[in-house]
């Protein structure tokens, strides 16, 4: 009996997993220039926060594999970060809201059953109380959940709701309807307030817009994808300016998608065709790009959504590679 116990102990020890990751040093711009962006890590499954689990004695005896219980991303569309630092991801293939709690090494999912189940989520954002808002392409609604994932309500009458962005300053929510070529304004309880924009190429008009963001001043940034530009409006919907045009040169776009604005007013725009991110300052001047097409660390494949948290961590929904990539802004003040 003692020999059997010893053998089982040795088996369980031999199947333990070393979770330590080697640091990868990838910077933009590359040396010898002063780096501004650093690659940090990749998340593509629940195991990336929970840790890889070695086989226990029970697993060995029963022939089970704990790794088969891992939940992997399939086609991540967008990403948000709440006040606790949890990373929230919506995925068009593995339906639901994937919650990665790196601090406590926990993973959970919301929006996978009942009235709040998601069909084809497109975009996600959270308000200052950590309530969650998700647009859904197939159900043509926006879904709201409380911080614990409890479904609260759905609202809107959209053709293709894409970007959702919270305006905490004015306690309201913007929803981009790509097929209606407009921006829709609601309060946090889902009450419709007004529609902004129509199809066209003039100021305040849109052509298949996709994503949006709101800065601390309440200015609204809309990715006018069909017009290959970004338009900026103040909190009263007056157009402040725009930047970008169709092309392959710096500062131009081909398929602009996700957008995020950090606390310094730096604007990050994802281009799905270039598989990169272009950065602009608050004067709408081009600064630099980072990333390129590929499958290695720090490379993207058809990226979509983007988020920047208060610490300067940059999260990108790497749709084609089925993962979230995390970068760090290396500016003074972060």
Backbone torsions as a table, in degrees:
resi	resn	phi	psi	omega
1	UNK	NA	-41.6	179.0
2	UNK	-61.8	-37.1	179.9
3	UNK	-65.7	-39.9	179.9
4	UNK	-63.9	-44.6	178.9
5	UNK	-61.0	-43.2	179.9
6	UNK	-62.8	-42.9	179.7
7	UNK	-62.1	-44.8	179.1
8	UNK	-63.9	-37.2	177.8
9	UNK	-63.3	-44.3	-179.7
10	UNK	-65.6	-37.6	178.0
11	UNK	-62.6	-46.0	-177.8
12	UNK	-65.8	-37.0	177.5
13	UNK	-67.6	-38.1	-177.4
14	UNK	-70.4	-18.2	-178.9
15	UNK	-100.7	5.3	177.0
16	UNK	-68.5	155.7	-173.3
17	UNK	-118.3	136.9	174.8
18	UNK	-86.7	115.1	-174.3
19	UNK	-93.1	0.4	-177.4
20	UNK	-66.8	130.2	-179.6
21	UNK	-105.0	140.9	175.3
22	UNK	-76.5	138.4	179.4
23	UNK	-72.5	135.4	177.9
24	UNK	-110.5	123.7	-178.2
25	UNK	-101.1	95.9	177.2
26	UNK	-124.9	125.3	-174.9
27	UNK	-129.0	156.0	170.7
28	UNK	-131.6	133.7	-14.0
29	UNK	-65.9	160.4	-178.9
30	UNK	-71.5	161.3	176.4
31	UNK	-56.3	148.6	11.1
32	UNK	-89.4	3.3	179.5
33	UNK	-66.4	154.3	176.9
34	UNK	-64.9	121.6	-177.1
35	UNK	-70.2	142.5	177.8
36	UNK	-114.8	-28.3	-178.5
37	UNK	-131.8	136.8	177.5
38	UNK	-125.1	135.2	171.9
39	UNK	-71.5	135.1	179.1
40	UNK	-108.7	-61.3	-174.0
41	UNK	-165.6	175.5	179.4
42	UNK	-123.9	140.7	170.6
43	UNK	-121.8	122.0	174.4
44	UNK	-134.2	2.7	175.7
45	UNK	-159.7	169.5	177.5
46	UNK	-59.9	-28.0	-178.7
47	UNK	-66.8	-21.0	-178.9
48	UNK	-71.4	-15.6	173.2
49	UNK	-112.5	-33.2	-179.3
50	UNK	-80.6	-23.5	-174.5
51	UNK	90.5	148.5	177.7
52	UNK	-74.6	134.8	-175.2
53	UNK	-100.5	123.3	174.0
54	UNK	-73.6	159.9	-178.6
55	UNK	-72.1	131.7	175.3
56	UNK	-83.4	174.2	175.8
57	UNK	-58.4	-40.8	-179.9
58	UNK	-62.1	-42.9	178.7
59	UNK	-61.1	-42.1	-179.6
60	UNK	-63.5	-44.8	-177.8
61	UNK	-67.6	-36.9	-176.8
62	UNK	-93.3	-8.7	179.9
63	UNK	72.9	26.9	179.7
64	UNK	-94.2	158.4	-179.3
65	UNK	-125.1	110.2	-178.2
66	UNK	-62.9	-23.2	-179.4
67	UNK	-67.6	-22.4	179.5
68	UNK	-69.4	-16.0	178.6
69	UNK	-86.6	-5.0	178.7
70	UNK	-65.3	142.7	178.6
71	UNK	-107.2	117.7	-176.2
72	UNK	-100.5	149.2	170.9
73	UNK	-71.7	147.8	178.4
74	UNK	-112.4	-62.4	179.9
75	UNK	-137.0	74.1	-177.7
76	UNK	-64.5	131.8	-176.7
77	UNK	-101.3	-41.1	-174.3
78	UNK	-155.2	165.4	-174.4
79	UNK	-145.7	145.7	176.2
80	UNK	-140.5	164.3	178.2
81	UNK	-131.9	129.6	-179.5
82	UNK	-91.9	-177.3	-174.5
83	UNK	-67.2	-19.1	178.3
84	UNK	-89.4	-0.6	-179.0
85	UNK	84.0	7.7	176.1
86	UNK	-72.8	142.3	-179.0
87	UNK	-99.4	121.7	-177.9
88	UNK	-109.7	126.9	-176.0
89	UNK	-127.9	135.1	170.9
90	UNK	-105.9	139.6	-172.6
91	UNK	-128.2	129.6	-177.4
92	UNK	-75.1	-18.3	-178.2
93	UNK	-102.2	-52.4	176.9
94	UNK	-94.4	88.2	-168.2
95	UNK	-59.5	141.9	177.7
96	UNK	123.6	178.8	177.3
97	UNK	-102.9	117.0	180.0
98	UNK	-90.4	123.8	-177.3
99	UNK	-112.1	118.6	179.7
100	UNK	-110.1	111.0	178.7
101	UNK	-102.8	90.4	-175.8
102	UNK	-67.4	-36.9	-177.2
103	UNK	-60.1	-45.5	-177.6
104	UNK	-100.6	4.4	177.6
105	UNK	56.0	49.1	-179.1
106	UNK	-129.4	152.2	177.6
107	UNK	-131.4	142.6	175.4
108	UNK	-151.3	167.5	178.5
109	UNK	-133.3	141.8	175.3
110	UNK	-120.0	164.6	172.5
111	UNK	69.3	33.6	-177.1
112	UNK	-112.9	-3.2	179.3
113	UNK	-154.8	163.7	176.8
114	UNK	74.0	-160.2	-176.9
115	UNK	-64.8	-26.0	-178.2
116	UNK	-93.4	14.2	-178.8
117	UNK	-71.6	139.0	-176.4
118	UNK	-94.6	148.2	180.0
119	UNK	-102.8	-56.5	177.8
120	UNK	-144.9	80.2	-177.6
121	UNK	-68.4	139.0	-177.9
122	UNK	-107.9	-43.0	-171.9
123	UNK	-148.0	158.1	-177.0
124	UNK	-145.0	145.3	171.2
125	UNK	-152.7	164.1	179.6
126	UNK	-129.2	148.5	175.7
127	UNK	-91.9	-178.2	-174.3
128	UNK	-67.5	-15.6	175.7
129	UNK	-97.3	8.7	178.6
130	UNK	70.7	15.5	168.3
131	UNK	-66.6	147.0	-171.5
132	UNK	-111.9	136.2	178.8
133	UNK	-124.3	129.1	-177.5
134	UNK	-133.1	129.9	173.1
135	UNK	-87.7	145.1	-177.7
136	UNK	-129.1	118.1	-177.3
137	UNK	-64.8	-46.3	-174.2
138	UNK	-75.3	-31.8	-179.3
139	UNK	-94.9	-7.9	174.0
140	UNK	56.4	37.5	-179.8
141	UNK	-136.9	168.8	165.2
142	UNK	-109.3	133.4	-179.8
143	UNK	-106.1	138.5	176.7
144	UNK	-117.3	135.8	178.3
145	UNK	-128.5	152.9	173.6
146	UNK	-81.3	175.5	-175.8
147	UNK	-59.8	-22.7	179.5
148	UNK	-88.8	1.2	179.5
149	UNK	92.2	4.0	178.2
150	UNK	-70.9	128.7	178.5
151	UNK	-68.8	130.9	-178.8
152	UNK	-107.1	-49.2	-178.2
153	UNK	-169.3	164.8	170.3
154	UNK	-128.1	151.9	-175.7
155	UNK	-156.2	165.9	176.9
156	UNK	100.9	159.0	176.4
157	UNK	-134.8	85.9	-171.0
158	UNK	-111.1	161.8	169.5
159	UNK	-94.4	-44.0	175.2
160	UNK	-151.0	84.6	178.4
161	UNK	-70.9	124.8	-179.3
162	UNK	-114.5	-97.7	-174.4
163	UNK	-67.0	135.7	167.7
164	UNK	-119.9	136.6	178.1
165	UNK	-144.2	135.1	-175.8
166	UNK	-91.0	136.0	172.8
167	UNK	-109.0	91.7	-177.0
168	UNK	-68.0	-30.8	-179.2
169	UNK	-60.6	-44.1	-176.0
170	UNK	-106.1	8.1	176.6
171	UNK	55.3	55.6	-179.1
172	UNK	-150.1	168.2	-174.6
173	UNK	-129.8	136.1	175.4
174	UNK	-107.0	140.6	177.4
175	UNK	-130.9	124.0	177.7
176	UNK	-86.4	127.1	172.7
177	UNK	-107.0	105.6	-173.1
178	UNK	-64.2	-41.8	-175.9
179	UNK	-77.3	-23.8	175.8
180	UNK	-92.1	-4.8	175.6
181	UNK	59.0	42.0	-179.0
182	UNK	-147.8	176.7	179.4
183	UNK	-119.8	130.5	-176.5
184	UNK	-113.9	136.5	-175.6
185	UNK	-110.2	130.9	178.6
186	UNK	-132.7	160.0	166.9
187	UNK	-86.4	176.4	-175.5
188	UNK	-68.6	-11.8	177.6
189	UNK	-96.2	9.1	177.2
190	UNK	84.3	10.1	178.6
191	UNK	-78.7	125.4	179.8
192	UNK	-69.5	136.3	179.5
193	UNK	-111.3	-55.7	179.7
194	UNK	-166.1	167.6	174.9
195	UNK	-112.2	138.7	179.3
196	UNK	-119.4	128.2	172.9
197	UNK	93.9	167.9	177.5
198	UNK	-157.1	176.4	-177.7
199	UNK	-73.7	136.5	178.3
200	UNK	163.0	-174.9	-177.6
201	UNK	-117.4	-2.6	-179.0
202	UNK	-81.8	173.6	176.0
203	UNK	-57.8	134.6	178.8
204	UNK	81.3	-2.7	174.8
205	UNK	-106.0	157.4	-175.8
206	UNK	-132.6	160.3	175.1
207	UNK	-136.9	101.7	-175.6
208	UNK	49.7	59.7	176.0
209	UNK	-67.1	158.5	-177.3
210	UNK	-126.8	-72.1	-172.4
211	UNK	-112.0	167.5	-178.1
212	UNK	-150.2	165.7	172.9
213	UNK	-153.1	160.2	178.6
214	UNK	-128.1	132.0	179.5
215	UNK	-88.9	-178.3	-175.1
216	UNK	-66.1	-21.8	179.0
217	UNK	-85.0	-8.5	-177.2
218	UNK	93.3	5.3	175.3
219	UNK	-71.0	143.0	-175.8
220	UNK	-109.7	131.6	-179.9
221	UNK	-113.9	121.1	-176.8
222	UNK	-119.7	127.8	176.6
223	UNK	-82.5	106.9	-178.4
224	UNK	-90.1	77.3	-166.7
225	UNK	-58.3	-46.3	-177.9
226	UNK	-65.2	-25.4	176.4
227	UNK	-98.0	4.9	176.0
228	UNK	52.7	48.9	-179.3
229	UNK	-152.4	170.9	171.8
230	UNK	-118.0	130.7	176.3
231	UNK	-109.3	141.4	-179.8
232	UNK	-119.7	130.2	176.6
233	UNK	-123.0	152.0	174.4
234	UNK	-80.7	-179.0	-174.9
235	UNK	-67.1	-12.6	175.9
236	UNK	-101.9	10.3	173.7
237	UNK	74.2	20.4	171.8
238	UNK	-83.0	132.7	-177.7
239	UNK	-71.2	124.5	179.5
240	UNK	-92.7	-24.9	-178.6
241	UNK	162.4	179.8	177.1
242	UNK	-153.6	162.4	175.0
243	UNK	-149.2	156.6	-180.0
244	UNK	102.3	155.0	175.3
245	UNK	-159.5	166.7	-179.3
246	UNK	-72.3	128.0	178.9
247	UNK	164.2	-178.7	-175.6
248	UNK	-116.6	9.4	180.0
249	UNK	-94.5	169.4	-179.0
250	UNK	-59.5	138.0	-178.6
251	UNK	82.6	-2.3	175.7
252	UNK	-106.6	163.6	-178.1
253	UNK	-128.5	158.8	170.0
254	UNK	-119.0	-45.6	178.4
255	UNK	-140.1	68.3	-179.8
256	UNK	-66.3	138.5	-177.7
257	UNK	-129.2	-98.2	-174.4
258	UNK	-69.4	153.9	178.5
259	UNK	-144.8	145.0	176.1
260	UNK	-147.6	146.8	178.5
261	UNK	-123.0	127.9	-177.9
262	UNK	-92.2	-177.8	-173.5
263	UNK	-68.7	-16.1	177.1
264	UNK	-93.0	0.1	-177.7
265	UNK	84.7	8.9	175.4
266	UNK	-73.3	131.6	-176.8
267	UNK	-105.1	127.4	179.5
268	UNK	-112.0	123.5	-179.1
269	UNK	-122.7	123.9	177.4
270	UNK	-83.5	135.8	172.2
271	UNK	-117.1	114.2	-176.9
272	UNK	-66.4	-29.7	-179.6
273	UNK	-77.4	-40.3	178.8
274	UNK	-80.4	-16.5	-173.9
275	UNK	54.0	47.3	176.9
276	UNK	-145.0	-179.5	175.0
277	UNK	-123.9	131.4	175.9
278	UNK	-108.1	139.9	-176.4
279	UNK	-112.9	139.3	179.4
280	UNK	-133.5	150.2	178.1
281	UNK	-88.4	-178.9	-175.9
282	UNK	-68.5	-15.3	174.1
283	UNK	-89.7	8.5	177.1
284	UNK	68.9	24.0	177.4
285	UNK	-92.0	139.1	179.4
286	UNK	-65.3	135.3	178.9
287	UNK	-107.0	-62.2	-177.6
288	UNK	-170.6	160.6	171.7
289	UNK	-104.7	162.6	165.8
290	UNK	-145.9	155.9	-174.7
291	UNK	77.8	166.1	177.6
292	UNK	-157.3	174.2	-177.2
293	UNK	-70.0	138.6	177.4
294	UNK	157.8	-177.6	-177.7
295	UNK	-118.0	-4.5	178.4
296	UNK	-76.0	174.2	176.1
297	UNK	-61.2	135.2	-179.5
298	UNK	82.6	1.5	176.9
299	UNK	-115.2	152.1	-172.1
300	UNK	-122.6	158.1	176.9
301	UNK	-139.1	105.0	-178.4
302	UNK	54.9	54.1	179.6
303	UNK	-65.6	154.7	-177.8
304	UNK	-125.9	-87.4	-173.7
305	UNK	-84.5	161.7	179.6
306	UNK	-147.6	150.2	176.8
307	UNK	-143.2	145.4	173.0
308	UNK	-126.0	124.2	-179.4
309	UNK	-90.0	-178.8	-174.4
310	UNK	-70.7	-15.3	177.7
311	UNK	-94.8	2.2	178.8
312	UNK	84.5	14.9	173.2
313	UNK	-80.1	133.3	-175.9
314	UNK	-111.4	124.5	-176.6
315	UNK	-114.6	127.5	-177.9
316	UNK	-123.6	129.8	175.4
317	UNK	-79.4	100.6	-176.8
318	UNK	-87.0	76.6	-170.4
319	UNK	-51.2	-54.0	-174.3
320	UNK	-68.4	-23.5	178.3
321	UNK	-98.5	-0.6	176.4
322	UNK	62.0	48.3	-176.0
323	UNK	-160.6	166.2	169.4
324	UNK	-106.6	130.1	174.8
325	UNK	-108.5	139.1	-176.9
326	UNK	-117.4	132.2	-179.6
327	UNK	-125.4	172.8	179.7
328	UNK	-132.7	130.3	173.5
329	UNK	-81.2	127.2	-174.4
330	UNK	-102.5	49.2	179.8
331	UNK	-96.1	154.4	174.9
332	UNK	-64.9	129.3	-177.7
333	UNK	113.5	-18.7	175.1
334	UNK	-94.7	NA	NA
